C-alpha cells in the first residue's frame, strides 16, 4: 500500500530543485523517497541543519521554547 504526500514550496525554489534533481537523474518524488528512507535510518534529519531561519530563531528566543536532551525526554514532556 502507498500513500501520497503533498507539500507547498515557492515556485522559483521548485524550478531550481527540479533542475538540480534532473542533473542527477531524479524526480522530486524519487528524491523525497530517498530522503525519507535516510531519515528513518538516521532516526532524524540525515544531514546537519546548522543555520536556523529567522522564524526558528524567534521561536527559540521565546519563553515557549523548550529544549530536550533526547527524544524520550521530549515525548515525556508532551505526555505530561
C-alpha positions in Angstrom: 0.0 0.0 0.0 1.2 3.5 -0.7 0.2 7.0 0.4 0.5 10.4 -1.2 2.4 13.2 0.4 1.7 16.8 -0.6 3.5 20.0 0.3 3.9 23.5 -0.9 7.0 25.3 -1.9 8.0 28.5 -3.6 7.7 28.4 -7.4 11.3 29.5 -8.0 12.7 27.1 -5.5 10.7 24.3 -7.1 12.2 25.1 -10.5 15.7 25.2 -9.1 15.1 22.0 -7.1 13.8 20.2 -10.2 16.8 21.4 -12.2 19.3 20.1 -9.6 17.5 16.8 -9.5 17.4 16.4 -13.3 21.2 16.7 -13.3 21.4 13.6 -11.2 18.5 11.8 -12.9 16.0 12.0 -10.2 12.4 13.2 -9.9 11.2 15.1 -6.9 9.2 12.0 -5.8 12.3 9.8 -6.0 14.4 12.4 -4.1 11.7 12.6 -1.4 11.6 8.8 -1.0 15.5 8.7 -0.7 15.3 11.5 1.9 12.5 9.6 3.9 14.5 6.3 3.9 17.7 8.1 5.1 15.7 10.0 7.8 14.3 6.7 9.0 17.8 5.0 9.0 19.3 8.0 10.8 16.5 8.5 13.3 16.3 12.2 12.3 17.2 14.5 9.5 20.1 12.8 7.6 22.2 15.9 7.3 23.3 18.8 9.6 20.9 21.7 9.9 23.0 24.4 11.3 21.6 27.8 10.3 18.2 28.5 11.8 15.7 30.6 9.9 14.5 33.9 11.3 11.2 32.1 12.3 13.1 29.4 14.2 15.4 32.0 15.9 12.3 33.9 17.1 10.8 30.7 18.4 14.0 29.7 20.2 14.1 33.1 21.9 10.5 32.9 23.0 9.6 31.8 26.5 7.6 29.0 25.0 10.8 27.3 23.6 11.7 24.1 25.4 14.9 22.2 24.7 15.4 18.4 25.3 18.5 16.2 25.5 16.8 13.3 23.7 13.5 12.3 22.1 12.3 10.3 25.1 12.6 13.4 27.3 10.6 15.4 24.8 7.9 12.7 24.5 7.7 12.6 28.3 7.1 16.3 28.4 4.4 16.1 25.7 2.6 13.3 27.6 2.6 15.1 31.0 
